[in-house]
Amino acid sequence: MIRNVPHVDRLSETSFDLGHIGRAETLMTQGNGYLGIRGSYEEDYTGSIRGCYVAGTYNKDSEFEVAELPNLADLIHFEIQLDGETFRMDQGKLLAYNRSLIFDTGELVREIRWESCNGCIYRIVFRRFVSQRLLHAVISQVEITPETADCKLLIHTGINGRMTNAGTQNMHETEKRVFENRYMQVTQQTTQSRIDVIYASMLERKMDGESKFISERRKLMEAYKADIGRNRTLVITKKSVVTTSLDRSFVDAYDVGEARELNLAMLQSIAAKSYTELLVESADARQLGSGITIASEHNFDQLSINFAAYHLNIMAPAHDNRFSIGAKGLTGEGYKAHVFWDTEIFMLPYFLYNAPETAKKLLEYRYGVLEKAKEKALRNGYEGTLYPWESALTGEEETPEFAAMNIKTGTRERVHSADKEHHIVADIAYSVLEYEKATGDRAFMQEMGVEMLMEASRFWVSRADKSKRPYSILNIIGPDEYTEHIDNNAYTNYLAHEVVSKTLEKMAEYGSDKRDEASFRDFVANLYLPQTTEAGVIPQDDSFLTKPIIDLEKYRAAPGKQLILQDFTRSEVVNMQILKQADAVMLLYVLPELFGKHVAESTWNYYEPKTIHDSSLSMCMHSIVALQFGEVDKSYACFEKGERIDLGEHAHCTDGIHAASLGAIYLSVVAGFGGVSVAENRLRIDPQLPKAWSRLRFPFVYRNERIWFTIDKNRIHIARSGDCEAHLSISCNGQTYVSQGAKQSLEIEYC
């Protein structure tokens, strides 16, 4: 296990390895929440999955398919010929190589020295970034310096609309033009959802040469020739913009002609600016780093939190509440960019405590699809809202009906998540409550939040089996997806109970309609809440503890690969004590105040050995819960595995990053080791730093104020920002400390 790295402010690679090209493309993705571009090389290689994705532009290939985010035109490709030889790093000799993604600015830089098959040596530098200021802009630059002889250069680049999603062509071309012999523009449209996507690109070079434009099917390119003297440097800057008919500027009215004019004007507005000027503007608009400092013997911990924050920042559509964050962000085509419960439970807290306006937009997205959730509930015989397990733009259920074909049996197993994994209703409502607790945003609650809570509560009242008391929630799937069709899943029951209980409180506080009050109170009074065993273990459901136990070490040694499903069918796995991910342990994370230290320890120790951790969500949740019973070493061991879900040597992320695991890394650092949580009208802090850490510093936004926590081995320093005069109450070790205003910092000794 690598624990120390040369740099923590960037993700770097010092060797070229085609075997890991897809993984590197995912890890080095650039974006801004509007669009994401995979970290592909400018030149093509076998195994590369080039990708450009714009939030919200979902399309269905046919009526039998679910919606997916289409792979849009390639704007970063450069075909470079040097003295007639095509530049490729797997040909000739690579004399020097370094590629780095710089977290703060989001700039991707590749510097190489390459010897061609003809024996000529070149220094080539590639740079690019996705602008944080002009969300539609992608800026690239190539510097070429022949070191041993003069060189004849030929470059092809432009707008390549031939991209597909694993072979599926989601776009067709409607127009392509060249304006003023300088600006290329291509318009495409999604085949089913009829969303226009317009691209414009231009080249800028500081050396004389010949240029011509080449139009081919779904492709518009510029070919540029130049002679470069020995030790002279040719700099080519490419500026591109992407706009769509979904853009906010077209909400009221859309005309494709006007959209093309706006797209071209957008490119022209940056045409005169240099690469450096545009990069500085982008960096000034938004820093993508974490703001978190970890003084650790293992600086990989600092790298992992910087990496997590960077990717969370570039995947969040902070510009538009019609969109949310898919399970892979905008880094790849895994899960077809669908939105799951991951967003609210694992990712939203990062934004809630760093950029609460973004957290609000993620909740507004769920409010925007409320009517579709009501329709799904009615179709399934329930009241209130039943959110889709997998969601896209419209709020329709996007979960595939069947899983991939079993190549041994030739059959497909039915996917039951959409029908049975109903805890998502409680997850979203829980996040509404957490948002209000941290922000005090009464306007949101009055306009959206209370309604969301009441509709969720109506669902749970209708979902409960009331044929006998106590009421049950039957035929359900909890967070653990290896355990299907069970009754009274503890996570689901307790969280549903919490949501309905809190809804009653919010109805009274906000003066809501009381017609549901009696049914809500009946549900709270009579819902079955699984009780702990004599050993202090929370039963995962009514039957789990009675199932046979098998030796899982073979499968636990290779988490994330789902090897268990190669030896057993899913129906066999369901009938054994095997967990894919945290379930009862997950309950301890979301509602820790309901259970004491003994229950947390007993439950963790019972279930963790039976958990394969095939879900990327699992390790960091186990890390956080281990701290509830003071097992810092166990917690840190889980954390080290969790922070390597994507960054580990054997990570599996070619189809996109594990977005929720990044949120879990943040939660492990701040809520886990930092020990910060939000209570009613106050903060709580109970730090437990790993032995390898000597200091932890992080920002935390609470009630619109950014607070800085600095935690040493036995002391906490709390600094407030701005001119806030409000009192701040913080509880630690059973004592309450009060800061009278922003100028008053706090010092707390905690052990």
PATI-83439 format. One record per residue (C-alpha): residue in one letter; z, y negated, x. Coordinates in steps of 0.25 Angstrom, whole numbers, plus 5000, padded with zeros to 4 digits. Each point is the difference from the previous one (the first is absolute). Layout:
<pts>
AZYX
...
</pts>
This chain:
<pts>
M500050005000
I499649875006
R501149904999
N499549885009
V498749935000
P499449895009
H499949904988
V500749984987
D499249884995
R498750074999
L499450144998
S499350045013
E499150115005
T499650025014
S499050114999
F498850044991
D500250124992
L499050044990
G501050114995
H500949904994
I498949894996
G500350014985
R501549995002
A499849885009
E499149944989
T501250014990
L501149945009
M499149895005
T499649954986
Q499949854998
G500249934987
N500649894992
G500350074986
Y498649954995
L499250095009
G500350115011
I499150045011
R500350135007
G500149995015
S498750065004
Y499249985012
E498949904999
E499050115004
D499950144993
Y500650135004
T500150144993
G501350014993
S500149854997
I500349964985
R499649865000
G500649924988
C500149874993
Y500849994987
V500349884991
A501250014991
G499750034985
T498550045001
Y500250144994
N498850084996
K499750144993
D498950085005
S499950074987
E500850024987
F500650125006
E500649935012
V501249915001
A499849865006
E500049985015
L499949885009
P498649995005
N499750005015
L499249865001
A499049955010
D500250025014
L500249865007
I500550035013
H499050095006
F499249965012
E498950095007
I499949955014
Q498950045010
L500149965014
D498750015008
G499550104990
E501250095000
T500950004987
F501549975003
R500950124997
M501350035007
D499750154999
Q498849985009
G499949945014
K501449985006
L501249934994
L500649935012
A501149924993
Y500550004985
N501149934992
R500049974985
S501249934994
L500349964985
I500949875002
F501050014988
D500349854999
T498649954999
G499350134995
E498949985011
L499450135005
V499549995015
R499350115008
E499749975015
I499250105008
R499250025013
W498850094998
E499050065009
S498750044993
C499250125004
N499149915008
G501149965009
C500249864995
I501549954997
Y500349914989
R501349934995
I500150004985
V501049944991
F500150024985
R500949914991
R500149994985
F501049964989
V500149994985
S500449864997
Q501449974993
R499549864996
L498750024994
L500250144994
H498550034999
A499749985015
V499850115011
I499749945014
S499550085011
Q499749975015
V499350085011
E500049955015
I499050075009
T500049985015
P499050085009
E500750025013
T499050075009
A498649944996
D499349914990
C499950074986
K499150004988
L500850004987
L499750054986
I501049994989
H499850044985
T501149964991
G500149954985
I500450064987
N499950154998
G500150044986
R499850145002
M501450045000
T500650114991
N501350064996
A499950145006
G498550004995
T500249944987
Q499249874999
N500849904991
M499149885003
H498549964997
E499349885006
T499649894991
E499549895010
K499949975014
R499649865006
V499949925013
F500349864999
E499649895010
N499650115010
R501550015003
Y500850064989
M499950144994
Q500450034986
V500150134993
T500450034985
Q500550134996
Q500650054987
T500950124997
T499250114992
Q501050014988
S501049895000
R498949905002
I500749915010
D499249925009
V500349995015
I499349895008
Y500050005015
A499549895010
S499950015015
M499549925012
L499950015015
E500349895010
R499750015014
K500149915012
M498750055008
D498549994997
G499450124994
E499050054989
S500550044986
K499450064988
F500550064987
I499750144995
S500150044986
E500250154997
R500550074988
R501449964997
K500049935014
L499849865005
M500049995015
E499849895011
A499450055013
Y500349915012
K499450015014
A500449935012
D500050005015
I501450005007
G500149965015
R500950085009
N501549964998
R499649914989
T500750024986
L499350004987
V500949974988
I499650044986
T500849964988
K499850064987
K500649944987
S500050074987
V500549984986
V500250094988
T500249954986
T500050084987
S499849974985
L501550044998
D500449885009
R501049904993
S499049895000
F499150084990
V501150044990
D499649904989
A498550015002
Y499050075010
D498649985004
V499450085011
G499149885005
E501249915001
A500850115007
R498950025010
E500049855003
L501550005001
N500050115010
L498949945008
A500849865000
M501350085005
L499250055012
Q499449875003
S501449934999
I500450085013
A498750005007
A500349895009
K501450055004
S500250095013
Y500650135000
T501349955006
E500149894990
L499950094988
L501050105007
V501049895002
E499849954985
S500350154996
A501250015008
D500649874995
A499750044986
R500850135001
Q500850085011
L499950154998
G501250045008
S501350054995
G501049905005
I500950125003
T500650025013
I500650135005
A500750015013
S499850155003
E500050095011
H498750064994
N499049884997
F499250094992
D501049964989
Q499549855001
L498550045001
S500250084987
I500649894992
N499049905005
F498950104996
A500650024986
A500149854997
Y498649975005
H499450114991
L500949964988
N499649865002
I498550035000
M499950094988
A500849914990
P499049934990
A500949875001
H498949924994
D499850074987
N501050074990
R498850084994
F500150105012
S501150085007
I500150085012
G499450145001
A500650125007
K499149975012
G500049854999
L498649965004
T499950095012
G499250124995
E499650084988
G501250094998
Y500550014986
K498849924996
A500849875003
H500850034987
V501449944997
F501250094999
W501549994999
D500049985015
T499749854998
E501249964992
I501150105006
F499549995015
M499149885002
L500549904991
P501449985006
Y499349955013
F499449894993
L501249974991
Y500849975012
N498949935008
A499049944990
P500650014986
E498849934994
T499150125005
A501150104994
K499849924987
K498550025000
L500250155001
L500850004988
E499149914993
Y498950105002
R500850114993
Y500249904988
G498549975000
V499850154997
L501150014990
E499150024988
K499350125007
A501350065003
K500449994985
E498750064996
K500350125010
A501450024994
L499450004986
R499050105004
N501150095005
G500849994988
Y501049905006
E500449854997
G500149895010
T499350005013
L499550125008
Y499449955013
P498950085006
W500450085012
E498849955007
S499549874997
A498849915004
L499549874994
T500050024985
G501350084998
E499450124995
E500550145006
E499250035012
T500750135004
P498950115002
E500250114990
F499950115011
A500350015015
A499050045010
M499450144999
N500850115006
I499050065010
K500750144999
T500050014985
G498849914996
T500949934990
R500649874998
E501449984996
R500449904990
V500649875004
H501249974991
S500549875006
A499449924989
D500650084989
K501450025006
E500349915011
H500649904991
H501149955009
I499049895004
V500449934987
A501449995005
D499649965014
I499249884995
A501149954991
Y501050025011
S499249915009
V500049904989
L501550005001
E500050005015
Y499149885000
E500949924990
K501250035008
A499449955013
T499349884995
G500749954987
D498749984995
R500349984985
A498749944996
F499350145004
M501050074993
Q499849924987
E498550015001
M499850145005
G501250075005
V500850024988
E498850054992
M499750105011
L501450055000
M500050024985
E498750075000
A500550095011
S501350034992
R499250034987
F499250105008
W501350075005
V500650004986
S498750074995
R499950095012
A501450064998
D500250134993
K501049974989
S500150144994
K501450025005
R501049925008
P500049965011
Y498649964999
S499050065010
I498849955007
L499150135001
N498850055007
I500049895010
I499649985015
G501049925009
P499649945013
D499950145007
E498650044996
Y500350155004
T500950014988
E499249994987
H500350024985
I501549995002
D501149954990
N501049895003
N499549955014
A501249935005
Y499249885006
T499349984987
N501250014991
Y500949915007
L498949905003
A499650004985
H501449994996
E500249885010
V498849934995
V500450014985
S501449965003
K499549875008
T499049974989
L501149994990
E500749905009
K498749925002
M499850004985
A501349944998
E499949905011
Y498649954996
G500250014985
S498950104998
D499750074987
K501150104996
R499250094992
D500050115011
E501549985003
A500550114992
S499050115006
F500249955014
R501550014999
D499950144994
F499150045012
V501049955010
A501250064993
N499350144998
L499050025012
Y500450125009
L500449965014
P500050125009
Q501450025006
T500350045014
T500450145004
E501450045005
A499449985014
G499649864996
V498550024999
I499149934990
P499250104993
Q498549965002
D499750054986
D500550114990
S499450125008
F499849965014
L501450055006
T499750144993
K498750025007
P499850095013
I500149945014
I499050035011
D500049975015
L499249875001
E500149975015
K498550045002
Y499649894990
R501049905004
A499550005014
A498749954995
P500349894990
G498949944992
K499050115002
Q500450074987
L499950145007
I500950064989
L498849994990
Q499250095010
D501050114999
F500549984985
T499349964987
R500649874994
S500650084989
E500750095010
V500549875007
V500549954987
N500950124998
M500749995014
Q501049905006
I499049925007
L499849855000
K498849925004
Q500949875001
A501349944997
D500450014985
A501550014998
V500149935013
M499149894995
L500949984988
L501149975010
Y499149895006
V499749934987
L501450014994
P501050025011
E501149934993
L500150124990
F500450105010
G501050015011
K499950045015
H500450144997
V498850024990
A499049935009
E500450095012
S500050134992
T498749974993
W499349965013
N500550125007
Y499650094989
Y498649954998
E499549955013
P499950145006
K499150044988
T499149885001
I498750015008
H499849855000
D498550024997
S500149864994
S499949885009
L501149944990
S501150105004
M500549985014
C500449864999
M500750024987
H500850115006
S500349905011
I500649904991
V500850104992
A500650065012
L500749875003
Q500750014987
F500950105006
G500049945014
E499150105007
V499349905009
D499450105009
K499450084989
S499549874994
Y499349955013
A499450145002
C499349994986
F499649865003
E499350045013
K499250104993
G499749904988
E499549895009
R499050105006
I499350044987
D498849925004
L500449965015
G500350145005
E499250085009
H499650104989
A499949904988
H499050034989
C499549874995
T498550005002
D499849984985
G501049885000
I501449955004
H501250064992
A500449864994
A501350044994
S500550065013
L499949865006
G500849944989
A501050125002
I500149965015
Y500349864996
L501150054991
S500650095010
V500149885010
V500649894990
A500650084989
G500450125008
F500549965014
G500149854997
G500850044987
V499549894992
S499950014985
V500049914988
A501250014989
E500249924988
N500049855005
R500350045014
L499650075013
R500650125006
I499950055014
D500550125007
P499350025013
Q499950135008
L499249985012
P499550125008
K500550035013
A498749965007
W500149864993
S500849895006
R499549894990
L499249984987
R499549874995
F499249984987
P499749904989
F500450024986
V499649924988
Y501049994989
R499949904988
N498949925007
E500849995013
R499650065013
I501350065007
W500050055014
F500950125004
T500350035014
I500850135002
D500750045012
K500850135002
N501249934994
R499649864995
I499149954990
H499549855001
I499449954987
A499249875001
R499449924988
S498749925000
G499649874993
D500949914993
C500550094989
E501449964995
A500250124992
H501250095003
L499650145006
S501050124998
I499950125009
S500950124999
C500350085012
N501050115002
G500749974987
Q500149855003
T499249884994
Y499549895009
V499549874995
S499049905006
Q500149864994
G498649965003
A498950025010
K500749935011
Q501150105000
S499750135007
L500950125000
E500650095010
I500550134995
E500650115009
Y499750144993
C500650105010
</pts>
